[in-house]
Amino acid sequence: MASRKIWLLRLVPTFPFGRLLTGILLLSLLLPLFYLGAEEEPADSTPALFFSLIIAYIIPVFSLITATSEEALDELRPLLDLDDIAFEEARARLDSASLRQTGLCLGIGALSGFAHMSLIRGSVTGTILEMSSSLAGFLSTLGTVLVWMIMTTVITMLIKQTILFGHLGANHVRISLLNTRKLLPFARVSIISSLALIGSLALFPLIGIESGQNLLESVPGAVAILVPLLIMFIIPIWPIHRRLGALKEQEMKAVNNKIEACLDGQDTVDLEDPKLRQLTLLLNYRREINRISTWPFDMGNLTRLVLYLIIVPLTWAGAALIENLVDYLL
């Protein structure tokens, strides 16, 4: 089935600062729309800021992640045993989807959003009544469904991208224990893919700030984000980790066999033995092999990951403090 560029990516222009402009434009359009229902009773008010920010955030960031994944794939090109046609097909899968995939994402997202609102309102009938009886009810349902549709599309496509890198890491990339830095693009994809969902989680406290804390409003969406986040983080790097681990074990076994051959069954080493130099080299080589990590990360990637992970608890804690402060002052 023919694939086309993912519709969310079509919303982001390719000229400089196009992503920033897209985010500002989306926020400028959505914020006034959702705030139309924010002046009603707090129990029924629309989390306008959350709806507007998460949509204005996720679309440009999804474009950034896709571009970063394309750059990572280009960087891996010399290591891949793919011909030019297969490589271009793989690259096209990063930003394209079939109409069937797109339709499924939108349909599942819409149904999930409506189910979420039905859970909050207590029933499907309650959701329909809220939609038809008040502007806030209609906009809350519209915003929830729209966010679920967009997030379902983004999460599905990001998982699709990470699966591609996982497949390449398992079957098509040439690896060397002595030059694992060339495998860092796999870690970059793993971390940058997680960034979109970590940032989304950081916005969830806005729901409680605007409309009062209600776990039914935030928990389903947070769970729907957290589980794919863990999955897409591990998929690109796990095959490489397993291959590096197996290669490291194989190399350590070979070196140990050579060391045993040099010792020739002796428990001590004769300093006059002509094999001493060879033994020293083998011991140094074994030490270096043993120090090699089987995960394709460097300190920069790990530091970036830790900073991303700190964002979410800080924002949730900050939101709780603000809510308690407001309650105290009022």
N, C-alpha and C positions, 0 to 999 in steps of 0.2 A: 504494500500500500504506500502511495506517495506521501512524503513528509513535507511539511511547510514550516517556516520559521515560527517558533512559539509566539502566540499572539501577545503575550506580555512584553516580549522583547521588541515587538513592533511599536510599542508605545514609547520607546526610548530612542531618541535621535542619536546618531553616531558622531555628531560633531563635538568639539571640546565642550566640557561642562554640560553635555546633554543630559546626563543622569541627574545632576543637581537641578537643572531646569525642570526636568520631569517631576522630581519630588516636590519642588516648590509649586509647580502648576497644579499637581494633584491635590496638595494640601490646600491651596487657595480655592479650588473648586469644591472639595468635599467638606471642608470645615463649615462654611456657611450653610450648606445643605443639611448636614446632620444637626447643626445647632438650631435649626428650625423647631426641633422637638425637644430641645434641652431646657426650655423655660417652664415646662409643666411640672407636676408634682415630682419630688425626688424619687419616689418609688417607681415611677414610670418614665423617668428621664432617659434620654439617649446618651450613651457614652461617646459623645461626638468626637472628643479629642482622640480617644483610642482608635475609633474607626478610621478617622482621617489620617492619623500618624502612621498606623501600621500599614495602610495601603500605600501612602506616599513613601514609606520607607522600603517596603519589601520589593516593589517593582524595580526601582533603580538598583538596589542591592543584588537582586537576581540577575540583572544585566551585568553588573560588575563581576559576579561569581562566574557567570558563563564565559565572560571574556578572559578571566583569570584561568579557567579550566582549559580554554583553547590555547592560551600561552603555555600552560604546563604541558599539554599534549605536543605542541611544537618543540618544546625543549626536550621531550623524551624521544623525538623522532629518530635520532641516531641509534638509539638502543632498541628500537622495535623491529622485529622481523616481519614487517608488513610491506607489501609493495605499495606503490603510489596510489593506486585505485582504492585498495583496502584502507589505507591511511586516511584518504579524503572522505571515504564513507564513514569512518569512525569519527572524524572531526565534525562532519555534518550532523551526526546524532547528538552532539552536545547542545545545539540550539534549535533543533527541529523536532517536530512530532507529527504523527499522522492525525487526520481528522477524527478518527476513532478514539485515539488516546486523549485528544483535546476534549472531545465530547464526554468521555467517561469522567475525566477530571472535573469538568464543570457540573455534570449531573450528580456525581457523588458529593461534590462540595455543596451544591444547592440543597440536596437532601439532608446532608449532615447539619448544615446551618439551620434548616427548618426544624430538624429533630432537636437541635440544641435549644432553640427558642421554645419548643413544645415542652422540653424538660423544665425550663425556667418558668413558663406560664402554667405548667401543671397538666396540660393536655393539648392535643392538636386543635381542638375546638377553642380553647382559651387563646391560643396564638392567633387564630383567624379572627376571633372577636376583637382582640387587641389591635390587630392590623386595621380593622374596619372602623373602630370606634374612636381612635385618637391618632393624631399625627405622630406623637412620640412612639406609640406602639408600632405604627407602620415603619417609621425610620429605624427603630431598633431592630425590627425583623429584616428590613432591607440591608442594614449595615452588617448584621450577623451573617446573613446568607452571602453577601458580597465578600466579606472577609474569608469565610470558609471556602468559597469558590476559588479565590485568588491563592490562598494559602495551600489548598489541595493541589492546585496546578503547580505552584512553586515547589512544594515538597516532592511531588511525584517526579518532576523533571530533574530536581537535584539528585534524587535517589537513582534515577536513570543515568545521570552523568557519573555518579560514583560507581555504579555497577560496571559501566564501561571501563573505568580505570582499574577496577578490581579484576575484570576479565583480562585486561592487558597485562597487569602485574602477575597474574597467575599463568598466562600462556604465551605472551608475546614479547616480554622485555628481557633483554640479556642483563644479567646481574654479575657483579664481581665483589667479593668481600673486601678487596683492597681499594675500592673506589665507590663506596656507597653514597657519596655526595651527589652523584648523578641521579639518584633515586629520590631526591628531596621533592621534586614536583608532586609525587604521590602524597607526601605529607601536606604540601601546600593545598592541594585539592581537598584533602580531608578537613583541614582547619578552616579554609575559606568557605566551604560548604556549610559547616557548622555555624559560621558567623551569622548567616541570615536568620537562622532559627533562634540563636542566642539573643540577637537583637530584638526579635519579636517577643520573646519571653520577658525581656526587660521592659517592654511597653505595657504588659498586662496589669501592673498596679494602677494604671490610669483608669481602668474600669471601676475599681473601688473608690477612687478619689472623686469621680464625677457622679456616680449613681449609688454610692454606698456599697459596703463590702457584701458580696453574695458569692459564695463558693461555686454555686451552680453556673454563674456567669463566666468564671475564669478557669475552673478546674478542667472541664472537658477540652477546652482549647489548649490549655497548657499541656495536658497529657498527650493530645494529638500532635503536639510539636515536639515534646521531650523524647518520646519513643523514636520517631524518625531521626531526630538529632543524633541519638546514640548509634543508630544503624548506619547513617551516612558518614559518621565519623570513622567507623571501623572498616567499612567495606573497601575503601581504596588502599588501605595499608595492610590489611590482614594477609592477603596472598603474598605480598612482598615479605612480610614478617616471617611467614612460614617457610618460604623459599630460602631466605637468608639464614634462618635457624637451621634448616636441613643442610645447607652448604657449609655453615660454620661447624656443625657437628661432624660432617664428613671430612673437612679439612683438619680439624683437631685430631680425629682418629688417625689420619694419614701421617700427621706430624709426630704423634705419639709412637706410632709404629717405627718411624725413622729414628726417633730418640732411643727406643729400645734396641734397635739394630746397632746403633753406635755404642751403647753400653755393653752389648754382647753378653747380657745376663749378669753383669757385675753390679754390685751395690754401690761401689765407689768409683771415682774417676781418677785415672792416672794422669797427672799433670804433664807427663812426658809423652802421652799418647798422641800420635799425629791426628787422631780423630777429634781432639779436643776443640779445635777451631770449628769444625763442622757441627759438633754438639752445641757449642755456644750459639752459633747462628740459628740452629733449630730451636733452642730454648727461647731466644729473643723473638723468633718468628711466632712461636706458640703463644708467648705473652701478648704480642700484638693482635693475633687472631682472637684471643680470649677477651680482649678489650673492645672488640668491635660490637656495636649494638646491632641487634637484629630488627630494630624499628627504624624506619627511614626519617628520623627527626634530627634536627640540630638544635642548639641552644636557642637560636632565634625563633624557631617554630614553637618550641615548648614555652618560651616566655610569652609569645603572642597568645597561645592557647590559654595559659593561666590568666592573662589579663582579660580575655573574653569571658572566662568562666566567673571571674570576680564581678563582672558587670551585673549579672542577674540578681545575686543575693543583695548587692548594694542597693539596687533600685527598689527591690521589694522591701528591704528594711527601711529605706528612705520614705517610701510611700506609707508604711505603717506609722512611722514617726510623725509624718505630716498629718495623717488622719487623726492620730491621738492628740496632736497639738490643736488641731481645729476643734475637735470635740471638747477639749479642755477650755479653750477660749470662749466657745459658745455656751 
